[in-house]
Amino acid sequence: MTTFVLVHGASHGSWCWDKVVPLLEAQGHDAIAVDLPGNTYGEFDVPAAQVTLDTYVKHVCKVLDQTDEPVVLVGHSLGGLTITQTAEYRPDKIRSLVYLTALLLESGQASRPVASRDPEDVRRGLERDSWTVSPDLATVLFHEESLRSRFYNDCSDDDFVWAKAMLVPQPSGPMMDPMQISEENFGRVPKVYIECVLDGAISHAHQKQMQAKVPCERSIAMNTGHSPFLSAPKELVGHLVSI
C-alpha cells in the first residue's frame, strides 16, 4: 500500500481530485487530497494577502508529518512549487515527487518573478492577458473566456461547468515567492514528470524545457489537456500506481 498526497494548482482545491481518490483507494492505496490555505472558502482563516509559498508548504509538511511512511507527493500545475519546496523541508517523508504538468523550477526561480514587492513592480510582474489582478494585488482571477482552452480543453461539458463553478481567486504571494532548494535535500528525492501533451496552460514544449533544467528519473506522456484528473482519471491513476 502507498499513500498518495495530492496537491492542487492555482485557483483549484482538493475537489479537483474527486475522481482520482476513489480509484486509488479501490486499488488498496491511501489518498489524501489537500486544500491549500487561501484557496478554499471558509476552510482557513488566512487572508489572501498573507498567503505565501511558505504558507502552502507548511500546511503540506503538517500532512506529511502525520503519515507513518514516506508518501508519493503529487503536484499539479502551480502545485509543483509547493511539492518542490516541501521536498526541501521533508525529503525523508517523500518516496517520490510527481509533477503533473506542473511547474518544475530551479532554486531562486519563481512562477511570476518580481523586481521587488513595491506595488508597481508587483503589478507589472503579475499582469497577464489571461487573468485580472485584484486592486490590492492579493489575488489574480482567471478570465472566464480563457478557462476552457487553458484548463479544460478536453473535458466534458459537465466537468467544465462544475470545475468553473468551483474556482476561487488565486493568492498572488505563492506565485511571486522564489524556490529555495538544495541538492542535499530536494536533489536526492526521486522525481517523475507526467507530461500533458495537449495542455493549453503549460505548453508541452515548456514542460520539456523545465525537465531539461531539472532532470527527472522518469517521464510519462499523456495525450490530454491540463486537467487529466477530470478528463482521463483512470489513465492517470494507472500511471500513479506504476510510480
ZIZIRA-V594203 format. One record per backbone hydrogen bond with DSSP energy under -0.5 kcal/mol. NH is the residue of the N-H (numbers start at 1). CO is the residue of the C=O. E is the energy in kcal/mol with one decimal. If there is no record, write none. Layout:
# ZIZIRA-V594203
NH|CO|E  NH|CO|E
This chain:
# ZIZIRA-V594203
4|2|-0.6  4|30|-2.8  5|72|-2.5  6|4|-0.5  6|32|-3.0  7|5|-0.5  7|74|-2.9  8|6|-0.5  12|9|-1.4  16|13|-1.8  17|14|-1.9  18|15|-2.0  20|17|-0.7  21|17|-2.5  22|18|-0.6  23|19|-0.6  24|20|-2.2  25|21|-2.5  26|22|-2.0  27|23|-0.7  27|24|-0.9  28|25|-1.8  29|24|-2.0  30|2|-2.1  32|4|-3.1  33|31|-0.5  34|6|-2.2  34|32|-0.7  36|34|-0.5  39|36|-2.1  43|40|-1.3  44|40|-0.7  46|44|-1.2  50|47|-2.0  51|48|-1.4  56|52|-1.6  57|53|-2.5  58|54|-2.8  59|55|-1.5  60|56|-2.1  61|57|-2.8  62|58|-1.8  63|59|-1.5  64|60|-2.4  65|61|-2.5  66|62|-0.7  66|63|-0.9  67|64|-1.7  71|93|-2.5  72|3|-2.6  73|71|-0.7  73|96|-2.4  74|5|-3.1  74|72|-0.6  75|98|-2.7  76|7|-2.1  77|100|-1.6  79|76|-3.0  80|77|-2.1  81|78|-1.7  82|78|-0.7  83|79|-2.2  84|80|-1.9  85|81|-2.3  86|82|-2.2  87|83|-2.0  88|84|-1.1  89|85|-1.3  90|86|-2.8  93|90|-1.5  94|91|-1.1  95|71|-3.4  96|71|-1.2  97|190|-2.9  98|73|-2.7  99|192|-2.9  100|75|-2.7  100|98|-0.8  101|99|-1.0  101|194|-2.5  103|77|-2.4  108|179|-3.0  109|106|-2.0  112|175|-3.6  113|110|-0.6  122|118|-2.7  123|119|-2.6  124|120|-2.3  125|121|-2.3  126|122|-2.1  127|123|-2.3  128|131|-0.6  131|128|-1.0  132|141|-2.6  134|139|-2.6  137|134|-2.1  140|170|-2.1  141|132|-2.4  143|130|-2.7  146|143|-1.5  147|143|-0.7  147|144|-1.0  148|144|-0.5  150|146|-2.2  151|147|-2.7  152|147|-1.2  152|148|-0.7  155|152|-1.6  160|156|-2.4  161|157|-2.5  162|158|-2.3  163|159|-2.9  164|160|-2.7  165|161|-1.6  166|162|-0.9  166|163|-0.9  167|163|-1.0  167|164|-0.5  168|11|-1.8  170|140|-2.7  171|169|-0.6  172|138|-2.8  175|172|-0.9  176|172|-1.1  176|173|-1.1  177|173|-1.6  179|109|-3.2  187|182|-2.2  188|185|-1.2  189|186|-1.6  192|97|-2.4  193|218|-2.3  194|99|-3.1  195|193|-0.7  195|220|-3.6  197|195|-0.6  197|222|-2.7  198|224|-2.5  199|196|-1.6  200|150|-0.8  203|201|-0.5  207|203|-2.2  208|204|-2.1  209|205|-2.2  210|206|-2.3  211|207|-1.7  212|208|-1.7  213|209|-1.1  214|210|-2.3  217|191|-1.6  218|191|-1.1  220|193|-2.8  222|195|-2.7  224|222|-1.8  230|227|-1.9  231|227|-2.1  232|228|-2.2  236|232|-2.4  237|233|-2.7  238|234|-2.1  239|235|-1.9  240|236|-2.4  241|237|-2.8  242|238|-1.7  243|239|-1.6
